[in-house]
Amino acid sequence: MNQESVNKALYFVESGILSAEEDIIGGCEDEYSRTSLNVLLVCKEALEKQVAKKPTNIKYFTYDEKIGYCPSCECGTNSQIMFCDKCGQKLDWEE
């Protein structure tokens, strides 16, 4: 999934979240609107993990391999891993 697709999907998910929140605030709270809101929040979290973030505290382990920490959950990882093993955050090892 490329960055443009992720941004577009996030836009629609965030619009759905606002709509569901307005329904709930407006007194139309029912099981469907609460469930919809929860599903959309999970979708947003998953989509945000598709946006690559740079690991923190990057150090060279070998000439072509680096080690660092996931910026989302602080789990240790290396540059051979494109997604954090613990939380699924996409990682950007480029300099």
Buried (B, 14 or more C-beta within 10 A) or exposed (E): EEEEEBEEBBEEBBEBBEBBEEBBEEEEEEEEBEEBBEBBBEBBEEBBBBBBBEBEEBEEEEEEEBBBBBBBEBBEBBBEBEBBEEBBBBBEBEE
